[in-house]
Amino acid sequence: LNACIFDSHDHKHDDHEPWEHACEHAGGTPTNVTANADTALAPLAGIPHTLYNVSFTAGSRVKLNFTEHGDFGFFLSSVVPVTLTTASGDTVAFEETVTPLPGCAELAVMHVAHVEEGVHFLTFGASALTSVNLIVEELEHGDGH
């Protein structure tokens, strides 16, 4: 999981920790979205290399639309409870969670999950916080490239 694979993106892709690439985007200007408990109203917040500031309440969610299957990292600026589900509501387990992320003060946690192509939702749990920054990055294509 330690390689960035977006060849078309304008960054060097040397061997590095998965969060180092996401951290490059964490200092930018975020796109502000407000999570919604209604899946039909949940905002899209999963475009790779994009920093989102998500305002949330317990049970609210953002929509992620994956155009291919593979391993993805879900990077958050604070440790808040999140659950990843498919459009039909099935939970997608996080295969790995890393916190803290050494050398990246802007991000606090990385969750890694293997996702299938299609719509998913990231649902926020109860937290004292009301917003968090989110970056979603593809870590490895489903075919291992």
N, C-alpha and C positions, 0 to 999 in steps of 0.2 A: 504494500500500500504506500510505498514511498516514492511514487513518480507521478508527476502531472502529465496529462496526456493530451492537452489541448494544443495541438501543433499550430493551429491557426491563430492562437492568442499571442500577443506581443510580449512575451516574457521568456527569460531563459528557463530551461527545464532541466537543471542539473539534479543529481540525486540530492534529495532533501526530505525533511519531515513533511508529512501531508499538510500540516497547518501552516508551514512557511509560505506557501503560495496564497492560501486564504488570508493570511496576515497582511500580505501586500495590498489586498483590497479593503482591509478593515479600517484603514485610516481615511478612506474617501468619504464623499458626501452620500449618506444613505437615501434610498428611496423609502419614503414613509408609507406604511400600510397599517391597517387596523384589522386584526384577526376577528373572525366572526364565528359564532357557534353554529350558524346555519351553513351547511356545506355549499349551498347554492350561492351564497353571498361571500364565501371565503375568498380573500384576494389572492392572486397569483404572487408567489414569493420564492420562486426557485430557479430563476435564470442564473446560470453559472457566472462567476466572476462579478456578481452584483451584490452590493451591500444593502440590506434591508434593515430599517428600524421598525420593529413590529410592536405595536401597542396591543396588549392582550389582557384578557381576564380568564379565569379558570374555565376550561371547556371551549374556549374559542380556538380557531384554527386558521391556518393558511394553506392554500392549495399549491401543490407541486406537480408539474406535468413533465414526466420523464419521457424523452423521445427514444431512449434505448435502455436496455437493462445493464446493470453493472454495480460496482461499489461506489457509493457516494458518501461524502463527509458532510455532516451538518454541524456547522461551527456557530457557537453562540458566545456573546460577549459576557454573559453571566450564566452561572449554573442555575437553570430553572427546569422544572419537570416538563418533559415533552414526550409525546408518544407519536410514532409514525404508523399510519394505517393506509390500507389500499382504499380505493373508491368504494368498495363494497363493505368496508369496515373491519377487515382482517388486520390484526396487528402485525407489523413488520419489526422483528426483533433487531435491536442494535447489537452488532457483532463485537463491537469494541467501543469503549468510552475512555477518553484520555483527558485528564485535568490534573494540574495546570498544563498549559502549552508553553514549554520553555522558549524564551526569546520572543514571545508575542503577548505583550501587555494588553492589546486590544481585544483579544479573544480568550475566553476562560475554559471552554470545553469543546471537544470534538466527539461527536457520535458517528459511528460508521455503520452503514446498513447496505445489504445487497437488495436492490430494488428491481422490479420488473418494469417494463415499458408501460406507461399509462399514468393516470391521475392518482395521486396520493395526497394525504393530508397530514400536516404536522400540528398536533393538538397540544395546547399549553395547559399545564396543571396549575394548581393553586400556588401562588407565590406572593411574597411581600412586594415584589417588583411589578410594574405595570407595563414595562417595555424592555425589549432586548434587541440587540443587533444580531442578524442572521445572515450567514453566507452558506450557500450550497455549492459544493464542488464535486465534480466527477473525479474519483480517484483511480478507477480502473474499469476499462470497457468489459462488458460481459464476456467477450471472447478472449480475455486475458491480455489484450494489447494496451 
